[in-house]
Amino acid sequence: MAAVLAVTATSCGQPAMTRADARDFARQALTHIGFTNIQVDRAVTAAAYRSPDVRFRNKNAVQVWQTHSTVPEGTIDLYVPRSGNSAVFVRDEATAGGPLLTDRQFGLLRDFRLNPAADRRRNRLEGPTIAAAVLAIVVGCGLIIAVLTGWAPARRRPSDGVDVAEQNPAPAG
């Protein structure tokens, strides 16, 4: 029972982000890559994103949240997958025109991972997971004690010199 609870509690995929989660992702991602005074628009749009890269031409479109953020240096649109933990597309523009993000910032953004929905689920499952682990430990200790104290009969293998059939004779009849 404990094993089933532990497996089902931890084996699910990424939970879906809400609009608020996408806004939180955008704010934290832009903070992570070095921006301050970030204003993430309240309007977050549901969309489907298909990469223009020919390597991904046959792939299904990714369901995303489109976020639009303003920083003192310009604007940044991030497309965040609804069930994922990283940005799939970024459009940036400096106030003076041209690109805003540096190559280093693109690298940091590429490696940034966050899914607030997963964090909520992890927090919600923490109690049952701990209970399952404690139950498994208690049951294991109980079995060891039962064997050591003789409550559970230890069976010998035929290689020990005593035949299992001699220990448990078949009923006469």
C-alpha positions as CSV (number, residue, x, y, z in Angstrom):
1,M,0.0,0.0,0.0
2,A,2.8,2.4,0.9
3,A,4.6,1.7,-2.4
4,V,1.5,2.3,-4.4
5,L,0.9,5.6,-2.6
6,A,4.5,6.7,-3.1
7,V,4.6,5.8,-6.8
8,T,1.3,7.5,-7.7
9,A,2.2,10.6,-5.7
10,T,5.4,11.1,-7.6
11,S,4.9,9.6,-11.1
12,C,2.7,12.2,-12.7
13,G,3.9,14.6,-15.5
14,Q,4.2,18.3,-15.3
15,P,1.0,19.9,-14.1
16,A,-0.6,22.6,-16.2
17,M,0.3,26.3,-15.4
18,T,-2.4,28.9,-14.9
19,R,-2.3,32.4,-16.4
20,A,-1.1,33.6,-13.0
21,D,1.6,30.9,-13.0
22,A,2.8,32.1,-16.5
23,R,3.0,35.7,-15.2
24,D,5.0,34.4,-12.2
25,F,7.3,32.4,-14.6
26,A,7.9,35.5,-16.7
27,R,8.7,37.7,-13.7
28,Q,11.1,35.2,-12.1
29,A,12.8,34.3,-15.5
30,L,13.4,38.0,-16.3
31,T,14.7,38.6,-12.8
32,H,17.0,35.5,-13.1
33,I,18.6,36.9,-16.3
34,G,19.3,40.3,-14.7
35,F,16.4,42.6,-15.3
36,T,14.8,44.8,-12.6
37,N,11.6,46.9,-12.5
38,I,9.8,44.2,-14.5
39,Q,6.1,44.9,-15.3
40,V,4.3,41.7,-16.6
41,D,1.0,42.6,-18.3
42,R,-2.1,41.1,-16.6
43,A,-3.3,40.0,-20.0
44,V,-1.9,36.5,-20.6
45,T,-3.1,34.9,-23.8
46,A,-3.6,31.2,-24.5
47,A,-2.2,30.2,-27.9
48,A,-0.5,27.4,-29.8
49,Y,3.2,27.8,-30.8
50,R,4.8,25.9,-33.7
51,S,8.5,26.3,-34.2
52,P,9.6,27.7,-37.6
53,D,12.7,25.4,-37.4
54,V,12.5,22.7,-40.1
55,R,13.7,20.1,-37.5
56,F,10.4,20.5,-35.7
57,R,8.1,20.9,-38.7
58,N,6.4,17.5,-38.1
59,K,5.9,18.1,-34.4
60,N,2.6,19.1,-32.9
61,A,2.1,22.7,-31.8
62,V,2.9,23.4,-28.2
63,Q,0.0,24.9,-26.1
64,V,1.5,28.1,-24.5
65,W,0.7,31.1,-22.5
66,Q,1.9,34.3,-24.2
67,T,3.2,36.9,-21.7
68,H,4.3,40.5,-22.4
69,S,6.7,42.2,-20.1
70,T,8.1,45.7,-20.0
71,V,11.5,46.6,-18.4
72,P,13.2,50.0,-18.5
73,E,15.3,48.9,-21.4
74,G,12.5,47.5,-23.6
75,T,9.9,44.8,-24.0
76,I,10.0,41.0,-23.8
77,D,7.4,38.5,-24.9
78,L,7.8,35.0,-23.4
79,Y,5.8,32.0,-24.6
80,V,5.5,29.6,-21.6
81,P,4.2,26.1,-22.2
82,R,1.0,25.4,-20.3
83,S,2.4,22.1,-19.1
84,G,6.2,22.5,-18.9
85,N,8.8,24.4,-17.0
86,S,10.8,26.5,-19.5
87,A,10.2,29.2,-22.1
88,V,9.7,28.0,-25.7
89,F,10.0,31.3,-27.5
90,V,11.2,34.8,-26.7
91,R,10.7,38.1,-28.6
92,D,12.7,41.0,-27.3
93,E,13.1,44.6,-28.4
94,A,15.2,47.4,-26.9
95,T,13.5,50.8,-26.4
96,A,16.1,52.2,-28.8
97,G,15.3,49.5,-31.3
98,G,17.1,46.2,-32.0
99,P,17.5,43.2,-29.8
100,L,17.4,43.6,-26.0
101,L,18.8,40.3,-24.6
102,T,22.5,39.5,-24.8
103,D,23.7,36.0,-25.8
104,R,24.5,35.3,-22.1
105,Q,20.9,36.3,-21.1
106,F,19.5,34.0,-23.8
107,G,21.6,31.2,-22.4
108,L,20.4,31.8,-18.9
109,L,16.8,32.0,-20.1
110,R,17.2,28.7,-22.0
111,D,18.4,27.0,-18.8
112,F,15.8,28.6,-16.5
113,R,13.3,26.1,-15.1
114,L,10.2,26.9,-13.1
115,N,6.7,25.5,-12.8
116,P,4.7,27.0,-9.9
117,A,1.9,24.4,-10.5
118,A,4.4,21.6,-9.8
119,D,5.6,23.4,-6.7
120,R,2.0,23.6,-5.4
121,R,1.5,19.9,-6.2
122,R,4.8,18.9,-4.5
123,N,3.7,20.8,-1.4
124,R,0.3,19.1,-1.4
125,L,1.8,15.6,-1.8
126,E,4.6,16.1,0.7
127,G,2.5,14.8,3.6
128,P,1.2,11.6,1.9
129,T,4.7,10.9,0.6
130,I,6.2,11.1,4.1
131,A,3.4,9.0,5.5
132,A,4.0,6.3,2.9
133,A,7.8,6.3,3.7
134,V,7.1,6.1,7.4
135,L,4.6,3.2,6.9
136,A,7.1,1.3,4.7
137,I,9.8,1.7,7.4
138,V,7.5,0.6,10.2
139,V,6.3,-2.5,8.2
140,G,10.0,-3.4,7.3
141,C,11.1,-3.0,10.9
142,G,8.1,-5.1,12.1
143,L,9.0,-7.9,9.6
144,I,12.6,-7.9,10.8
145,I,11.6,-8.1,14.5
146,A,9.1,-10.8,13.7
147,V,11.8,-13.0,12.1
148,L,14.4,-12.3,14.8
149,T,12.0,-13.1,17.7
150,G,10.6,-16.2,16.0
151,W,7.1,-14.9,15.4
152,A,7.6,-15.6,11.7
153,P,9.1,-19.1,11.0
154,A,12.3,-19.0,9.0
155,R,12.3,-21.6,6.3
156,R,15.5,-23.5,5.4
157,R,16.5,-24.2,1.9
158,P,17.4,-27.8,0.8
159,S,21.0,-26.6,0.6
160,D,21.0,-26.2,4.4
161,G,20.7,-29.9,4.8
162,V,17.1,-30.0,5.9
163,D,14.4,-30.5,3.3
164,V,11.5,-28.0,3.4
165,A,9.1,-30.9,3.1
166,E,10.5,-32.3,6.4
167,Q,9.7,-29.1,8.2
168,N,6.2,-28.9,6.8
169,P,5.0,-32.5,6.3
170,A,1.9,-32.9,4.1
171,P,-1.3,-33.8,6.0
172,A,-1.9,-37.5,6.0
173,G,-5.0,-38.5,4.3
